[in-house]
Amino acid sequence: MSTPAQVTLSVSPRTRIDVVDVRARAASAHGDLLEHFPRALYYSFHTTAGYLDQGLAMRLNRKRNGVAPYLNFFQALFPEGGGYQHDELHLREELSEAQRRVEPRNADSHLAFISAGLRSCVTYRRRRGEPVYFIDLDGINNGQPRQRVTSILGYNSEEPVATVRVTVPISGHPVDSVNLKDPRLGLYDRCRELINQYGVDKGRIHIALAPGEHQAGLTVNEYETLLMQHDLAEVLRNPLRFMAEKSRHLLADPRAIPNKTIGYAKYDMVRVFNELVDALGLSESVVEKILARFIGAPARRFLRMKRSVCLLVSDGDQPGLGTLAEGPFQSPILVQWQRSERRERAIDVSLTRFR
């Protein structure tokens, strides 16, 4: 039985929203190195480019236009240039003047990534002829393609190693987000301790909401204050109003927002839901049920946010020494849209080893 093998690919997007079959790209560059393994982990080092879970990807790929209609749905929800706080670069205190000149205005891509359930880390079972798509939502900046990097790790099986529970304090606000990478929480230190204690060189860290935790979710993205505390918070507080106010229809007639918000929102909901239903192949009766729930819907129906995220453990930098492998702007983020009476959330952190 072969030991796990890892390759890293560079991807140059052709358009702002681009879809690349990295399984085919890996086979072209590395032959059948990874095709001997029954499973593979795919990892994106970016916050606006990643992967869909295998089950959803398979369902979308059965349709004629593949994943495109599904992505179009979230483009409609988060139009580019929709007046997001994250894109007001003069308010971004962490940026230097030089950085402001090149920083992309891409809040729409971040919000679409989170809402569509894109992940930085996924595992796929190998199926003959099945593509694996790297989905980029922000591939072009100022007319130039951004350079993307993704790793693929082929393995035979996954062995549970250890699990610990971490308590994360959170404010009493109904809508809030917490950067789990914050050193004050100690979660990342605990992850590193587990990796070193058990000598895992290839595997993953699984971060999950503990059973009993509700009205909350996890994602991996950029924890930038304006994006998390303003733009995403606005989505969570009132998804319907957010969509209406960011709509291009309303931007064309901003003075009419107070009177037209609900009317436009209902129109746009029907249109974009029809697109989503076509993409997923749902029946009209299912559409009606979804739409009825969505009008005035809570955030849990608006976002495909997950209860868990994964981080890659790899010895790519130094053979035999496993470390957390991640992009410079990536952070696991806990988001809640309803107050926790305890003002804390329980998180289970599990380490597994690839064989």
N, C-alpha and C positions, 0 to 999 in steps of 0.2 A: 504494500500500500504506500503510495507516494505521500511525502510530507507536504503540508500546506505550502502553496506557492503564491507569491504576490507580484503583480506588475503595476506600473504607473503609466498613465497615458496623458498626453497633452491634447487638449481639444480647442480648436479655433472656431468659434461660432460664425455662421454665414449671415445670420440675421439676428435682430434683437431677441426674438423668441425662436429658438432653434431646438431641434430634436435629433440626437445622434445615437445610432446603434453602436454602443461601445463594446458589446460582445463581438460583433463583426470586426470592429476596429482592433480589438485585442488579438483576434485570430489572425488578422492580416499582419500584425506586427510581431507576434510571438508564436505563431503556429498553433499547435494543439496543446500547448503547455497547460492551459486551464481546463481544456475539454475532458480531461481524465477525471476531474473531480465532480461528484454528484451535486455539490453546492458551491455557491460563491457569495462573498460579501462584496458589495459595491459601495464605495465611499466617495462623496464629493466634498472638496475642501472649501466650498463656497456657500454663501447664504441666500443666493438667488438662483442657484442651479443645483439640481439633485435628481432624485428618483421617486417613482411611485411604487407602492407595495405591489408585489407580484400579482396578487389576485385582481386588483383593480386594473393593472396594466394589461393583463390577459383579456379581461372583459372589454376594455376599450379597443384593443388591437383586433378584436373580431369584427369590428365595424369597418366600413369602407375607408373612412377618413382617419381611422386610428385615434390618437390622443388629441388631435387638433381641436375638435369641437369642445372637448372637455376643458382645454386650456382657454378657448375663446370665451367660455362661460365666466371664468374668473377675470379675464381681461375686461369683460363688460362690467363686472362688479367694481374693479379697481382701474379706472382709466388712467393712462399715462398723463402726467401733468395736471392731476386733479386737485391741486392746491394743498398738498400734504405738508405737515410741519417738518417732517424729516427732510424735505426738499428745500426748505428755507435755509440755505447753507450759511447765511450770515448769522443765524441763530445757533449754529453748531460750534460750541466753544472748544470742542476737542480738536477741531481742524485748524491748521495753520493757513495763512493766506495762500501759500503755494498749493496746499491740498484742496482748498476750496475751488481753485481754478480747474482741477481735474476730477473732483469728486462727482460721481454720477448722481443724477436726480432720479432715484429708483425706488421710492417708497412703494409705488404700485407693485413692483416686482417682489419686494419683501412680503407685502400683505397677501399677494396671490400665492406665493410659496407656502406661507403658513396656512392659509385658508384652504388651499387645494389638497393639503395633506402630503405635499412633497417632503421627502426626507433626505437628509445628508447621508444616512446609512441604512441600507436594506440588505436582506439576504434573499437569494433566489435558488430554487431547486433547478438543476439543469434539465431542460426539456429540448429535445431535438428541434432545431430550426427556429426556436423562440428568440426574438430580439430582446435586448435590454437597453432601454432608452435613457440616455442622459439628457435631461430637459433643462434648457437654459432660458430663463425669463428676462435676462438683462445682458445679452451677449455682445451688444454694440454700445460703445460710449463715445460720443463726439465723432461719430462716423468711423471709428476704428474698432475692430474685433478685440474683445477682452480675452486674455489667455487663461484657459481653464485647466484644472488638473483633477484627475480622478484616479483612485486606486481600486484594483480588483484583486481579491484574495480568494483563491480556490482552496476548498478544504473537504474532508471526508465526513467528519462528524463534529459535534459540539458537546463539550463536557462541562456541566455545572461545577464551579469551583467554590464559590462562597457568596453569601448574601448578608447584607447588613441593612438596618433601617436608620435613616437620618431624618431628624425633625427640622423642618425649615420654617422659621418665623415669617409671618406675613401680616400686613397691616389689616386694620378693621374696615378698609374701604371695600365695597362690593366688587369693584373692578381693580385688579392690581396685577403686577408682574414682578417676578424675582429672578435675578441673574444667578443661576446656580453655580456659576464659576466664581462668584464673589469669594475671595479668600476668607472673609469673616465667617462664612457658613461652614467651612471645613470639608465640604463634600468632595472637592477635587483632591484634597490631601488624603481623604479616606480612600478614594479610588486608587491613587498612586501607592498607598500602603498595601492595598490588596494585591495589586499587580506585582509589587516587589516581594511581598510575603510568600506568594505562591509561585513566583517565577514564571509567569505567563508571558511568552514572547509573541504569540499570535492568538488573538481572541477578540472579545468585545466586552464592554461595560454596558449593562442594560439598566437604565434609570426609569423607574415606573412609579406612578401614583399607587400608594398602598390601597388595599381593599377598603372600601368605606369612604374613600375620598371622592367627592362628586363636585360638579360644577367647576371643573378645573381641567387643564390640559397641559401638555408638554410639547415643546418644539425646540429645534436647534436653529438659531439665527443670530443676527447681530443685535446685541443689547445696546442700542443707542437710545438715549433718553427720550428724544422727541418722537421717535418711531414707536417705542413701547408705551410711554406714558401719555402720549397724545393721539397718534394715528390709530394704533391698535386698540387703545382704550376706547376711542370713539366708536370703532366697529363693535366692540363688545357691549357698550352701553345701549346702542340702538342701531342694529344692523340695517334696518329698513331705511331709516333717515340718512344714515351714512351713504348708502348707495344712491339715494335720490340726490343728495347734495353734491356728490362727486360726479354725477351723471353729466355727460356733455350736453344733454338736452337742457338741463338747468343752467349750466354755465353760459349758455347762449342767451338766457333771460334771467339773470340773477335776481332782479327785483320781484319776480313772480314766485320765488321759492316758498314763502309762507302759504300761499294759496294753492300751489300746484304740487307740493311735495308728495302728498298721498296719491294723487292721480298719476303722476309720472312714475312713482315707485311701483304702483300696481301694474302699469303698462310694461315697465322694464322687467318686472319680476316674471310676468307671463312670457315675454320674449326670451329672456335668458334661460328660464327654466325649460322652455321648449327646446332650446339648443342643448341643454344638459340631458334632457330626456332622450333626444335623438342620439346623443353620444353614447348613452348607457343602454339604449334599447328598451326603455320602460314603456308600460302601457299608459293610455290616457287616464285610466282610473287612478294609477299610481301618481301621475302628474297632479291630479286634482288634490289628492291627499297631501302631497308634499307642499303644494302651493298654499293650501289652506293653513297648514302648520307654519309656513314661512312668513305669512303676512302678520307682522307683529311678533316675529319669532324671537326666541331667546338665542343667545350666541351659540349654544351647543348645537343648534340646527344650522347655523350659518357657517360655522367653521368645521372643517374635517380634522380638527386638532386631535392628536392622539393622547392616549394615557401613558405612553412610554416612548422613549427615544434610545438610540444606541450610539456608542462611541467606539471607534476602532482602536484596538490595542495591537501595535505592530513593532517589530524590531527592524524596520526598514532603515533607520538611521544608524543603528549599531547592532549587527547580528547577535542574537542571543539575549539582548536587553530590551524587553518590551516596555513601551511607553504609550501614552495617549497620543494618537496621531490626529491632528485637527488643523483647520485653517486658522489664520491669524484673527479673524473677526467672528469666529463661531463660538457660541455659548449655548449650553442647554438652558432653557428658560421655562419657568413655571408661570402659568397664566391662570388666574381665576376670574370668573364672571359672577360669582355670588360669594358673599362674605362667609368665611369660616368662623364659627362662633368661638373656636379655641384660639383663633389668630395664629394658627400654625398648620402646616400640611406635612403628612408623613410620606416619605419617599423611600422606596426599596431600591437598593443598589446591588446589582448582581454581577459577578465576574464569571465569564466562561472561557474555556480554552478550546482552540481548534486543533483537531487531530488530522 
